[in-house]
């Protein structure tokens, strides 16, 4: 099993929830669209990117040993990320945030319900380049969220 523990990942999840609440406090749709978070994306785009990868991870976790979608293993990371973000372009800020929070609830339920053996089962990571355990998958997505939440807070 991963060097990380269930408790570590549960604490990481609690931290991400808190960081996201702080980052979006008082954020309006107009501000999310007008504020650049990266050279390519505004804050809302960055939140859509977080959502996209959460959804990929949860789909993988739901069917852990199935082959991964070819998109997730696309060799050009920037192109893949743009496709994923563009697929969610129609989602407004409230919808994106609701879905992110719902996904955090799903991660929480998985961490509570999966056995240690289930969390230790390896399969190809949703991001495609190696095998990870279910626990590492959840932890990795939460790490990813943190990187982008911090970027949105600095914007």
CNS distance restraints for C-alpha pairs under 8 A (distance, minus, plus):
assign (resid   1 and name CA) (resid 119 and name CA) 7.85 0.50 0.50
assign (resid   1 and name CA) (resid 120 and name CA) 4.85 0.50 0.50
assign (resid   1 and name CA) (resid 121 and name CA) 7.96 0.50 0.50
assign (resid   1 and name CA) (resid 133 and name CA) 7.20 0.50 0.50
assign (resid   2 and name CA) (resid 120 and name CA) 7.08 0.50 0.50
assign (resid   2 and name CA) (resid 133 and name CA) 7.05 0.50 0.50
assign (resid   2 and name CA) (resid 135 and name CA) 7.22 0.50 0.50
assign (resid   2 and name CA) (resid 136 and name CA) 6.60 0.50 0.50
assign (resid   4 and name CA) (resid   8 and name CA) 6.14 0.50 0.50
assign (resid   4 and name CA) (resid   9 and name CA) 7.09 0.50 0.50
assign (resid   4 and name CA) (resid 135 and name CA) 7.82 0.50 0.50
assign (resid   4 and name CA) (resid 136 and name CA) 7.60 0.50 0.50
assign (resid   5 and name CA) (resid   9 and name CA) 6.38 0.50 0.50
assign (resid   5 and name CA) (resid 135 and name CA) 7.86 0.50 0.50
assign (resid   6 and name CA) (resid  10 and name CA) 6.08 0.50 0.50
assign (resid   6 and name CA) (resid 111 and name CA) 6.67 0.50 0.50
assign (resid   6 and name CA) (resid 135 and name CA) 7.15 0.50 0.50
assign (resid   7 and name CA) (resid  11 and name CA) 6.11 0.50 0.50
assign (resid   8 and name CA) (resid  12 and name CA) 6.18 0.50 0.50
assign (resid   9 and name CA) (resid  13 and name CA) 6.12 0.50 0.50
assign (resid   9 and name CA) (resid 135 and name CA) 7.60 0.50 0.50
assign (resid   9 and name CA) (resid 138 and name CA) 7.50 0.50 0.50
assign (resid   9 and name CA) (resid 139 and name CA) 5.61 0.50 0.50
assign (resid  10 and name CA) (resid  14 and name CA) 6.33 0.50 0.50
assign (resid  10 and name CA) (resid 108 and name CA) 7.05 0.50 0.50
assign (resid  10 and name CA) (resid 111 and name CA) 7.10 0.50 0.50
assign (resid  11 and name CA) (resid  15 and name CA) 6.19 0.50 0.50
assign (resid  12 and name CA) (resid  16 and name CA) 6.21 0.50 0.50
assign (resid  12 and name CA) (resid 139 and name CA) 7.45 0.50 0.50
assign (resid  12 and name CA) (resid 142 and name CA) 6.87 0.50 0.50
assign (resid  12 and name CA) (resid 143 and name CA) 7.88 0.50 0.50
assign (resid  13 and name CA) (resid  17 and name CA) 6.28 0.50 0.50
assign (resid  13 and name CA) (resid 104 and name CA) 7.24 0.50 0.50
assign (resid  13 and name CA) (resid 108 and name CA) 7.53 0.50 0.50
assign (resid  13 and name CA) (resid 142 and name CA) 6.47 0.50 0.50
assign (resid  14 and name CA) (resid  18 and name CA) 6.32 0.50 0.50
assign (resid  15 and name CA) (resid  19 and name CA) 6.05 0.50 0.50
assign (resid  16 and name CA) (resid  20 and name CA) 5.95 0.50 0.50
assign (resid  16 and name CA) (resid 142 and name CA) 6.93 0.50 0.50
assign (resid  16 and name CA) (resid 145 and name CA) 7.23 0.50 0.50
assign (resid  16 and name CA) (resid 146 and name CA) 6.21 0.50 0.50
assign (resid  17 and name CA) (resid  21 and name CA) 6.24 0.50 0.50
assign (resid  17 and name CA) (resid 101 and name CA) 7.74 0.50 0.50
assign (resid  17 and name CA) (resid 104 and name CA) 7.54 0.50 0.50
assign (resid  18 and name CA) (resid  22 and name CA) 6.30 0.50 0.50
assign (resid  19 and name CA) (resid  23 and name CA) 6.06 0.50 0.50
assign (resid  19 and name CA) (resid 146 and name CA) 7.79 0.50 0.50
assign (resid  19 and name CA) (resid 149 and name CA) 7.04 0.50 0.50
assign (resid  20 and name CA) (resid  24 and name CA) 6.13 0.50 0.50
assign (resid  20 and name CA) (resid 149 and name CA) 6.32 0.50 0.50
assign (resid  21 and name CA) (resid  25 and name CA) 5.96 0.50 0.50
assign (resid  23 and name CA) (resid  27 and name CA) 8.00 0.50 0.50
assign (resid  23 and name CA) (resid 149 and name CA) 6.88 0.50 0.50
assign (resid  23 and name CA) (resid 150 and name CA) 7.92 0.50 0.50
assign (resid  23 and name CA) (resid 152 and name CA) 6.95 0.50 0.50
assign (resid  23 and name CA) (resid 153 and name CA) 5.28 0.50 0.50
assign (resid  27 and name CA) (resid  31 and name CA) 6.31 0.50 0.50
assign (resid  27 and name CA) (resid  32 and name CA) 6.56 0.50 0.50
assign (resid  28 and name CA) (resid  32 and name CA) 6.10 0.50 0.50
assign (resid  28 and name CA) (resid  93 and name CA) 7.87 0.50 0.50
assign (resid  29 and name CA) (resid  33 and name CA) 6.19 0.50 0.50
assign (resid  29 and name CA) (resid  44 and name CA) 7.84 0.50 0.50
assign (resid  29 and name CA) (resid  92 and name CA) 7.38 0.50 0.50
assign (resid  29 and name CA) (resid  93 and name CA) 5.77 0.50 0.50
assign (resid  30 and name CA) (resid  34 and name CA) 6.05 0.50 0.50
assign (resid  31 and name CA) (resid  35 and name CA) 5.81 0.50 0.50
assign (resid  32 and name CA) (resid  42 and name CA) 6.53 0.50 0.50
assign (resid  32 and name CA) (resid  43 and name CA) 4.87 0.50 0.50
assign (resid  32 and name CA) (resid  44 and name CA) 5.02 0.50 0.50
assign (resid  32 and name CA) (resid  93 and name CA) 7.60 0.50 0.50
assign (resid  33 and name CA) (resid  42 and name CA) 5.66 0.50 0.50
assign (resid  33 and name CA) (resid  43 and name CA) 6.36 0.50 0.50
assign (resid  33 and name CA) (resid  44 and name CA) 5.80 0.50 0.50
assign (resid  33 and name CA) (resid  45 and name CA) 7.87 0.50 0.50
assign (resid  34 and name CA) (resid  42 and name CA) 6.57 0.50 0.50
assign (resid  34 and name CA) (resid  43 and name CA) 7.87 0.50 0.50
assign (resid  35 and name CA) (resid  42 and name CA) 5.34 0.50 0.50
assign (resid  35 and name CA) (resid  43 and name CA) 5.90 0.50 0.50
assign (resid  35 and name CA) (resid 155 and name CA) 6.62 0.50 0.50
assign (resid  36 and name CA) (resid  40 and name CA) 7.78 0.50 0.50
assign (resid  36 and name CA) (resid  41 and name CA) 6.00 0.50 0.50
assign (resid  36 and name CA) (resid  42 and name CA) 4.10 0.50 0.50
assign (resid  36 and name CA) (resid  43 and name CA) 6.08 0.50 0.50
assign (resid  36 and name CA) (resid 155 and name CA) 6.23 0.50 0.50
assign (resid  37 and name CA) (resid  41 and name CA) 5.86 0.50 0.50
assign (resid  37 and name CA) (resid  42 and name CA) 4.96 0.50 0.50
assign (resid  37 and name CA) (resid  43 and name CA) 5.17 0.50 0.50
assign (resid  37 and name CA) (resid  46 and name CA) 6.96 0.50 0.50
assign (resid  37 and name CA) (resid 151 and name CA) 6.22 0.50 0.50
assign (resid  37 and name CA) (resid 152 and name CA) 5.39 0.50 0.50
assign (resid  37 and name CA) (resid 154 and name CA) 7.65 0.50 0.50
assign (resid  37 and name CA) (resid 155 and name CA) 5.04 0.50 0.50
assign (resid  38 and name CA) (resid  42 and name CA) 6.66 0.50 0.50
assign (resid  38 and name CA) (resid 151 and name CA) 7.78 0.50 0.50
assign (resid  41 and name CA) (resid  45 and name CA) 5.39 0.50 0.50
assign (resid  41 and name CA) (resid  46 and name CA) 6.22 0.50 0.50
assign (resid  42 and name CA) (resid  46 and name CA) 6.34 0.50 0.50
assign (resid  43 and name CA) (resid  47 and name CA) 6.28 0.50 0.50
assign (resid  43 and name CA) (resid 152 and name CA) 5.82 0.50 0.50
assign (resid  43 and name CA) (resid 155 and name CA) 7.72 0.50 0.50
assign (resid  44 and name CA) (resid  48 and name CA) 6.17 0.50 0.50
assign (resid  44 and name CA) (resid  92 and name CA) 7.98 0.50 0.50
assign (resid  44 and name CA) (resid  93 and name CA) 6.44 0.50 0.50
assign (resid  45 and name CA) (resid  49 and name CA) 6.18 0.50 0.50
assign (resid  45 and name CA) (resid  85 and name CA) 6.65 0.50 0.50
assign (resid  45 and name CA) (resid  89 and name CA) 7.60 0.50 0.50
assign (resid  46 and name CA) (resid  50 and name CA) 6.36 0.50 0.50
assign (resid  46 and name CA) (resid 148 and name CA) 6.88 0.50 0.50
assign (resid  46 and name CA) (resid 152 and name CA) 7.36 0.50 0.50
assign (resid  47 and name CA) (resid  51 and name CA) 6.20 0.50 0.50
assign (resid  47 and name CA) (resid  96 and name CA) 6.96 0.50 0.50
assign (resid  47 and name CA) (resid  97 and name CA) 7.76 0.50 0.50
assign (resid  47 and name CA) (resid 148 and name CA) 7.91 0.50 0.50
assign (resid  47 and name CA) (resid 149 and name CA) 7.98 0.50 0.50
assign (resid  48 and name CA) (resid  52 and name CA) 6.09 0.50 0.50
assign (resid  48 and name CA) (resid  85 and name CA) 5.70 0.50 0.50
assign (resid  48 and name CA) (resid  88 and name CA) 6.23 0.50 0.50
assign (resid  48 and name CA) (resid  89 and name CA) 7.51 0.50 0.50
assign (resid  48 and name CA) (resid  91 and name CA) 7.91 0.50 0.50
assign (resid  48 and name CA) (resid  96 and name CA) 6.42 0.50 0.50
assign (resid  49 and name CA) (resid  53 and name CA) 6.45 0.50 0.50
assign (resid  49 and name CA) (resid  81 and name CA) 7.06 0.50 0.50
assign (resid  49 and name CA) (resid  84 and name CA) 6.90 0.50 0.50
assign (resid  49 and name CA) (resid  85 and name CA) 5.20 0.50 0.50
assign (resid  50 and name CA) (resid  54 and name CA) 6.25 0.50 0.50
assign (resid  50 and name CA) (resid 100 and name CA) 7.83 0.50 0.50
assign (resid  50 and name CA) (resid 144 and name CA) 7.68 0.50 0.50
assign (resid  50 and name CA) (resid 145 and name CA) 5.85 0.50 0.50
assign (resid  50 and name CA) (resid 148 and name CA) 7.28 0.50 0.50
assign (resid  51 and name CA) (resid  55 and name CA) 6.14 0.50 0.50
assign (resid  51 and name CA) (resid  96 and name CA) 6.93 0.50 0.50
assign (resid  51 and name CA) (resid  99 and name CA) 7.21 0.50 0.50
assign (resid  51 and name CA) (resid 100 and name CA) 5.77 0.50 0.50
assign (resid  52 and name CA) (resid  56 and name CA) 6.30 0.50 0.50
assign (resid  52 and name CA) (resid  84 and name CA) 5.93 0.50 0.50
assign (resid  52 and name CA) (resid  85 and name CA) 6.62 0.50 0.50
assign (resid  52 and name CA) (resid  88 and name CA) 7.57 0.50 0.50
assign (resid  53 and name CA) (resid  57 and name CA) 6.07 0.50 0.50
assign (resid  53 and name CA) (resid 141 and name CA) 7.13 0.50 0.50
assign (resid  54 and name CA) (resid  58 and name CA) 6.08 0.50 0.50
assign (resid  54 and name CA) (resid 100 and name CA) 7.64 0.50 0.50
assign (resid  54 and name CA) (resid 103 and name CA) 6.88 0.50 0.50
assign (resid  54 and name CA) (resid 141 and name CA) 6.52 0.50 0.50
assign (resid  55 and name CA) (resid  59 and name CA) 6.05 0.50 0.50
assign (resid  55 and name CA) (resid 103 and name CA) 7.60 0.50 0.50
assign (resid  56 and name CA) (resid  60 and name CA) 6.22 0.50 0.50
assign (resid  56 and name CA) (resid  72 and name CA) 7.99 0.50 0.50
assign (resid  56 and name CA) (resid 126 and name CA) 6.37 0.50 0.50
assign (resid  57 and name CA) (resid  61 and name CA) 6.08 0.50 0.50
assign (resid  57 and name CA) (resid 126 and name CA) 5.78 0.50 0.50
assign (resid  57 and name CA) (resid 137 and name CA) 7.00 0.50 0.50
assign (resid  57 and name CA) (resid 138 and name CA) 7.37 0.50 0.50
assign (resid  57 and name CA) (resid 141 and name CA) 7.17 0.50 0.50
assign (resid  58 and name CA) (resid  62 and name CA) 6.04 0.50 0.50
assign (resid  58 and name CA) (resid 103 and name CA) 7.86 0.50 0.50
assign (resid  58 and name CA) (resid 107 and name CA) 7.85 0.50 0.50
assign (resid  59 and name CA) (resid  63 and name CA) 6.57 0.50 0.50
assign (resid  60 and name CA) (resid  64 and name CA) 5.21 0.50 0.50
assign (resid  60 and name CA) (resid  66 and name CA) 7.69 0.50 0.50
assign (resid  60 and name CA) (resid  68 and name CA) 7.37 0.50 0.50
assign (resid  60 and name CA) (resid 125 and name CA) 7.98 0.50 0.50
assign (resid  60 and name CA) (resid 126 and name CA) 6.24 0.50 0.50
assign (resid  61 and name CA) (resid 134 and name CA) 6.79 0.50 0.50
assign (resid  64 and name CA) (resid 123 and name CA) 6.49 0.50 0.50
assign (resid  64 and name CA) (resid 134 and name CA) 7.78 0.50 0.50
assign (resid  65 and name CA) (resid 123 and name CA) 5.83 0.50 0.50
assign (resid  65 and name CA) (resid 124 and name CA) 7.86 0.50 0.50
assign (resid  67 and name CA) (resid 124 and name CA) 7.80 0.50 0.50
assign (resid  68 and name CA) (resid  72 and name CA) 6.93 0.50 0.50
assign (resid  68 and name CA) (resid  73 and name CA) 7.68 0.50 0.50
assign (resid  68 and name CA) (resid 124 and name CA) 7.28 0.50 0.50
assign (resid  68 and name CA) (resid 126 and name CA) 6.64 0.50 0.50
assign (resid  68 and name CA) (resid 128 and name CA) 7.52 0.50 0.50
assign (resid  69 and name CA) (resid  73 and name CA) 7.18 0.50 0.50
assign (resid  70 and name CA) (resid  74 and name CA) 6.31 0.50 0.50
assign (resid  71 and name CA) (resid  80 and name CA) 6.65 0.50 0.50
assign (resid  72 and name CA) (resid  80 and name CA) 7.27 0.50 0.50
assign (resid  72 and name CA) (resid 126 and name CA) 6.06 0.50 0.50
assign (resid  72 and name CA) (resid 127 and name CA) 5.39 0.50 0.50
assign (resid  72 and name CA) (resid 128 and name CA) 5.91 0.50 0.50
assign (resid  73 and name CA) (resid 126 and name CA) 7.78 0.50 0.50
assign (resid  73 and name CA) (resid 127 and name CA) 6.22 0.50 0.50
assign (resid  73 and name CA) (resid 128 and name CA) 4.61 0.50 0.50
assign (resid  73 and name CA) (resid 129 and name CA) 7.00 0.50 0.50
assign (resid  74 and name CA) (resid  80 and name CA) 6.26 0.50 0.50
assign (resid  76 and name CA) (resid  80 and name CA) 6.19 0.50 0.50
assign (resid  77 and name CA) (resid  81 and name CA) 6.06 0.50 0.50
assign (resid  78 and name CA) (resid  82 and name CA) 6.15 0.50 0.50
assign (resid  79 and name CA) (resid  83 and name CA) 6.28 0.50 0.50
assign (resid  80 and name CA) (resid  84 and name CA) 6.30 0.50 0.50
assign (resid  81 and name CA) (resid  85 and name CA) 6.09 0.50 0.50
assign (resid  82 and name CA) (resid  86 and name CA) 5.91 0.50 0.50
assign (resid  83 and name CA) (resid  87 and name CA) 6.18 0.50 0.50
assign (resid  84 and name CA) (resid  88 and name CA) 6.93 0.50 0.50
assign (resid  85 and name CA) (resid  89 and name CA) 6.37 0.50 0.50
assign (resid  91 and name CA) (resid  95 and name CA) 5.92 0.50 0.50
assign (resid  91 and name CA) (resid  96 and name CA) 6.10 0.50 0.50
assign (resid  92 and name CA) (resid  96 and name CA) 6.20 0.50 0.50
assign (resid  93 and name CA) (resid  97 and name CA) 6.11 0.50 0.50
assign (resid  94 and name CA) (resid  98 and name CA) 6.09 0.50 0.50
assign (resid  95 and name CA) (resid  99 and name CA) 6.16 0.50 0.50
assign (resid  96 and name CA) (resid 100 and name CA) 6.16 0.50 0.50
assign (resid  97 and name CA) (resid 101 and name CA) 6.12 0.50 0.50
assign (resid  98 and name CA) (resid 102 and name CA) 6.09 0.50 0.50
assign (resid  99 and name CA) (resid 103 and name CA) 6.05 0.50 0.50
assign (resid 100 and name CA) (resid 104 and name CA) 6.28 0.50 0.50
assign (resid 101 and name CA) (resid 105 and name CA) 6.38 0.50 0.50
assign (resid 102 and name CA) (resid 106 and name CA) 6.36 0.50 0.50
assign (resid 103 and name CA) (resid 107 and name CA) 6.21 0.50 0.50
assign (resid 104 and name CA) (resid 108 and name CA) 6.13 0.50 0.50
assign (resid 105 and name CA) (resid 109 and name CA) 6.23 0.50 0.50
assign (resid 106 and name CA) (resid 110 and name CA) 6.17 0.50 0.50
assign (resid 107 and name CA) (resid 111 and name CA) 6.17 0.50 0.50
assign (resid 107 and name CA) (resid 138 and name CA) 7.03 0.50 0.50
assign (resid 108 and name CA) (resid 112 and name CA) 6.26 0.50 0.50
assign (resid 109 and name CA) (resid 113 and name CA) 5.94 0.50 0.50
assign (resid 110 and name CA) (resid 114 and name CA) 5.69 0.50 0.50
assign (resid 111 and name CA) (resid 119 and name CA) 7.99 0.50 0.50
assign (resid 111 and name CA) (resid 135 and name CA) 7.91 0.50 0.50
assign (resid 114 and name CA) (resid 118 and name CA) 5.71 0.50 0.50
assign (resid 114 and name CA) (resid 119 and name CA) 6.17 0.50 0.50
assign (resid 115 and name CA) (resid 119 and name CA) 6.20 0.50 0.50
assign (resid 116 and name CA) (resid 120 and name CA) 6.15 0.50 0.50
assign (resid 117 and name CA) (resid 121 and name CA) 6.36 0.50 0.50
assign (resid 118 and name CA) (resid 134 and name CA) 7.29 0.50 0.50
assign (resid 119 and name CA) (resid 133 and name CA) 6.28 0.50 0.50
assign (resid 119 and name CA) (resid 134 and name CA) 4.81 0.50 0.50
assign (resid 119 and name CA) (resid 135 and name CA) 5.05 0.50 0.50
assign (resid 120 and name CA) (resid 133 and name CA) 5.08 0.50 0.50
assign (resid 120 and name CA) (resid 134 and name CA) 6.18 0.50 0.50
assign (resid 120 and name CA) (resid 135 and name CA) 6.54 0.50 0.50
assign (resid 121 and name CA) (resid 133 and name CA) 5.18 0.50 0.50
assign (resid 121 and name CA) (resid 134 and name CA) 6.20 0.50 0.50
assign (resid 122 and name CA) (resid 131 and name CA) 6.05 0.50 0.50
assign (resid 122 and name CA) (resid 132 and name CA) 5.13 0.50 0.50
assign (resid 122 and name CA) (resid 133 and name CA) 4.15 0.50 0.50
assign (resid 122 and name CA) (resid 134 and name CA) 6.53 0.50 0.50
assign (resid 123 and name CA) (resid 131 and name CA) 5.05 0.50 0.50
assign (resid 123 and name CA) (resid 132 and name CA) 5.77 0.50 0.50
assign (resid 123 and name CA) (resid 133 and name CA) 6.46 0.50 0.50
assign (resid 123 and name CA) (resid 134 and name CA) 7.76 0.50 0.50
assign (resid 124 and name CA) (resid 128 and name CA) 6.12 0.50 0.50
assign (resid 124 and name CA) (resid 129 and name CA) 7.40 0.50 0.50
assign (resid 124 and name CA) (resid 130 and name CA) 5.71 0.50 0.50
assign (resid 124 and name CA) (resid 131 and name CA) 4.16 0.50 0.50
assign (resid 124 and name CA) (resid 132 and name CA) 6.24 0.50 0.50
assign (resid 125 and name CA) (resid 129 and name CA) 6.78 0.50 0.50
assign (resid 125 and name CA) (resid 130 and name CA) 5.86 0.50 0.50
assign (resid 125 and name CA) (resid 131 and name CA) 5.33 0.50 0.50
assign (resid 125 and name CA) (resid 132 and name CA) 5.61 0.50 0.50
assign (resid 125 and name CA) (resid 137 and name CA) 6.61 0.50 0.50
assign (resid 126 and name CA) (resid 137 and name CA) 7.81 0.50 0.50
assign (resid 132 and name CA) (resid 136 and name CA) 5.75 0.50 0.50
assign (resid 132 and name CA) (resid 137 and name CA) 6.26 0.50 0.50
assign (resid 133 and name CA) (resid 137 and name CA) 6.16 0.50 0.50
assign (resid 134 and name CA) (resid 138 and name CA) 6.36 0.50 0.50
assign (resid 135 and name CA) (resid 139 and name CA) 6.09 0.50 0.50
assign (resid 136 and name CA) (resid 140 and name CA) 5.71 0.50 0.50
assign (resid 137 and name CA) (resid 141 and name CA) 6.24 0.50 0.50
assign (resid 138 and name CA) (resid 142 and name CA) 6.25 0.50 0.50
assign (resid 139 and name CA) (resid 143 and name CA) 6.10 0.50 0.50
assign (resid 140 and name CA) (resid 144 and name CA) 6.13 0.50 0.50
assign (resid 141 and name CA) (resid 145 and name CA) 6.12 0.50 0.50
assign (resid 142 and name CA) (resid 146 and name CA) 6.23 0.50 0.50
assign (resid 143 and name CA) (resid 147 and name CA) 6.44 0.50 0.50
assign (resid 144 and name CA) (resid 148 and name CA) 6.57 0.50 0.50
assign (resid 145 and name CA) (resid 149 and name CA) 5.92 0.50 0.50
assign (resid 146 and name CA) (resid 150 and name CA) 6.01 0.50 0.50
assign (resid 147 and name CA) (resid 151 and name CA) 6.43 0.50 0.50
assign (resid 148 and name CA) (resid 152 and name CA) 6.17 0.50 0.50
assign (resid 149 and name CA) (resid 153 and name CA) 6.25 0.50 0.50
assign (resid 150 and name CA) (resid 154 and name CA) 6.30 0.50 0.50
assign (resid 151 and name CA) (resid 155 and name CA) 6.33 0.50 0.50
